[in-house]
Amino acid sequence: YNNDSNNCTLYGGLYNWNEAMRGSQVAGARGICPSGWHIPTDAEYNRLEKTVLGLIDSPNAQFVCDFNTTNTNWWWRRCADDNGADSGGTYGAGRSLKAVGIGSGNGAGNDLAGFADKLSRNRGSSGVFSNLGGSLYLWSSTPNGSSDAWRRRLDSSYSTVLRYGDSRAYGFSVRCVKNSEENQTVNLDSY
């Protein structure tokens, strides 16, 4: 963020999709990840979201948490308590994927899943950085058409998780997942 190495140490780097994937167009590619790891697919992120919701075990009605819920007027309304608002209720995968002390209100991180994210925000396609600490954008390795790819967004005040296709030119964060022995399934504890 802002080409400041201190921000890289605290939040990690921001990569355009082609750089993160090292030119691959294949969902589940290793990309910039170390040997034995790969960039999660859209479906693997959805599996993580559902696993986190199982850990939460909310007593409340839930927004749908599948990877088909997108491109509607309810982009944000995923994977959290259905309170009728984009922010979600008390319980949500977005809240539980953030580090403790990150975010506020319904979005205050509790790190229930050990994901411990810190909201590194993003870099626009023109190179402009925006809103460090306000949200996190995470690339998946799954293309969405010829110029976009699927990504997730966590917001500082939302317990929900946004799934959306964005231009591959943007600079987003990348999390790597460890390959399983069969190299076909994912160990969710390794996120």
C-alpha positions in Angstrom: 0.0 0.0 0.0 1.4 3.4 -1.1 4.6 1.6 -2.1 5.6 1.7 1.6 7.6 -1.4 2.7 6.3 -1.0 6.2 2.8 -1.5 4.9 3.9 -4.6 3.0 5.3 -6.0 6.3 2.1 -5.3 8.1 -0.5 -6.1 5.4 1.2 -8.0 2.6 1.5 -7.0 -1.0 -1.1 -6.0 -3.5 -1.0 -7.7 -6.9 -2.9 -7.4 -10.1 -4.4 -10.8 -11.1 -2.1 -11.6 -13.9 0.9 -11.0 -11.6 -0.6 -13.0 -8.8 -1.3 -15.9 -11.2 2.1 -15.6 -12.9 0.3 -15.6 -16.3 -1.7 -18.7 -15.7 -5.4 -18.7 -16.5 -6.1 -22.0 -14.6 -8.2 -21.9 -11.5 -6.2 -23.4 -8.6 -2.8 -22.4 -10.1 0.2 -22.0 -7.9 0.8 -18.4 -9.1 3.0 -16.5 -6.6 2.5 -19.0 -3.9 5.4 -21.2 -2.6 5.8 -24.8 -3.9 3.0 -27.0 -2.5 0.5 -24.1 -2.2 -1.9 -22.4 -4.6 -4.2 -19.4 -4.9 -7.7 -20.5 -3.8 -10.4 -20.9 -6.3 -13.8 -19.2 -6.0 -15.3 -22.6 -4.9 -12.5 -23.0 -2.2 -13.3 -19.5 -0.8 -17.0 -20.5 -0.7 -16.0 -23.7 1.2 -14.1 -21.6 3.7 -17.1 -19.3 4.1 -19.4 -22.2 4.8 -16.9 -23.8 7.2 -16.7 -20.6 9.2 -20.5 -20.3 9.4 -20.5 -23.9 10.8 -18.1 -22.8 13.5 -20.2 -19.8 14.3 -23.4 -21.8 14.5 -25.6 -18.7 14.7 -29.1 -19.1 16.2 -30.4 -16.5 13.6 -31.6 -16.8 10.0 -28.8 -16.5 7.6 -28.2 -14.8 4.2 -27.4 -17.4 1.5 -23.8 -18.4 1.4 -23.0 -19.9 -1.9 -20.9 -18.9 -4.9 -23.9 -18.3 -7.1 -25.1 -15.3 -5.1 -23.8 -12.3 -6.9 -24.5 -9.5 -9.4 -27.8 -8.6 -7.8 -28.8 -5.7 -5.7 -27.8 -7.8 -2.7 -24.1 -8.3 -3.4 -23.1 -7.9 0.2 -25.9 -10.0 1.7 -23.9 -13.3 1.9 -22.6 -15.6 4.7 -23.9 -13.8 7.7 -27.0 -13.2 9.8 -30.0 -12.0 7.7 -30.8 -8.7 9.3 -32.1 -7.2 6.1 -29.0 -4.9 5.7 -25.8 -5.2 3.7 -23.8 -5.1 7.0 -25.3 -8.4 8.3 -26.0 -9.2 11.9 -23.9 -10.1 14.8 -22.7 -13.4 13.3 -21.0 -13.6 9.9 -18.1 -15.2 8.1 -16.7 -11.7 7.3 -16.4 -10.9 11.0 -14.8 -14.2 11.8 -12.1 -14.0 9.1 -10.8 -10.7 10.5 -8.1 -10.3 13.2 -9.2 -9.4 16.7 -9.3 -5.6 17.0 -9.9 -5.0 13.3 -13.2 -3.4 12.3 -16.1 -2.1 14.3 -19.7 -2.8 15.1 -21.0 -6.0 13.4 -17.7 -6.1 11.5 -15.4 -6.2 14.5 -13.1 -9.1 14.0 -13.1 -12.0 16.3 -10.7 -14.3 14.3 -12.8 -17.4 15.0 -11.3 -19.1 12.0 -7.6 -18.2 12.5 -7.6 -16.3 9.2 -6.6 -13.1 11.0 -7.0 -10.6 8.1 -6.0 -6.9 8.5 -7.9 -5.1 5.8 -5.2 -4.0 3.4 -7.6 -2.4 0.9 -6.6 -2.2 -2.8 -4.8 -0.4 -5.6 -6.9 0.9 -8.5 -6.0 0.1 -12.1 -4.5 3.6 -12.4 -2.2 3.0 -9.5 -4.1 5.0 -6.9 -4.3 3.4 -3.4 -7.5 3.8 -1.3 -8.8 3.4 2.2 -6.2 1.3 4.1 -7.9 -0.4 7.0 -11.4 0.1 5.5 -11.7 -3.2 3.7 -9.8 -6.2 2.2 -10.0 -7.4 -1.3 -8.8 -11.0 -2.0 -8.2 -12.5 -5.4 -9.4 -16.0 -6.2 -7.7 -17.9 -9.0 -11.0 -18.3 -10.9 -11.4 -16.2 -14.0 -14.7 -14.4 -14.6 -14.8 -13.8 -18.3 -11.8 -12.7 -20.3 -10.8 -9.6 -18.3 -12.2 -10.1 -14.8 -11.6 -12.6 -12.0 -13.6 -13.5 -8.9 -12.7 -11.9 -5.6 -13.9 -11.5 -2.0 -14.2 -8.4 0.0 -14.4 -8.0 3.8 -15.4 -4.6 5.1 -14.5 -3.0 8.5 -18.1 -2.6 9.6 -19.8 -5.6 7.9 -20.0 -9.2 9.1 -20.9 -10.3 5.5 -18.6 -11.3 2.7 -18.9 -9.7 -0.7 -18.3 -11.9 -3.8 -17.8 -10.0 -7.1 -16.0 -10.2 -10.4 -13.5 -7.4 -10.9 -11.0 -6.2 -13.4 -7.7 -8.2 -13.3 -5.9 -4.8 -13.5 -6.7 -4.0 -9.8 -4.2 -4.6 -7.1 -5.6 -7.0 -4.4 -4.3 -9.2 -1.7 -3.6 -12.9 -2.2 -3.8 -15.7 0.4 -2.3 -19.0 -0.4 -3.7 -22.4 0.5 -1.7 -25.6 1.1 -2.3 -28.4 -1.4 -3.7 -31.6 0.0 -1.9 -34.9 -0.5 -4.3 -35.6 -3.4 -3.7 -32.1 -4.7 -7.4 -31.9 -5.4 -8.8 -30.9 -2.0 -7.9 -28.1 0.3 -7.0 -28.2 4.0 -9.0 -25.2 5.2 -6.8 -24.9 8.3 -4.0 -23.8 6.1 -5.5 -20.5 5.0 
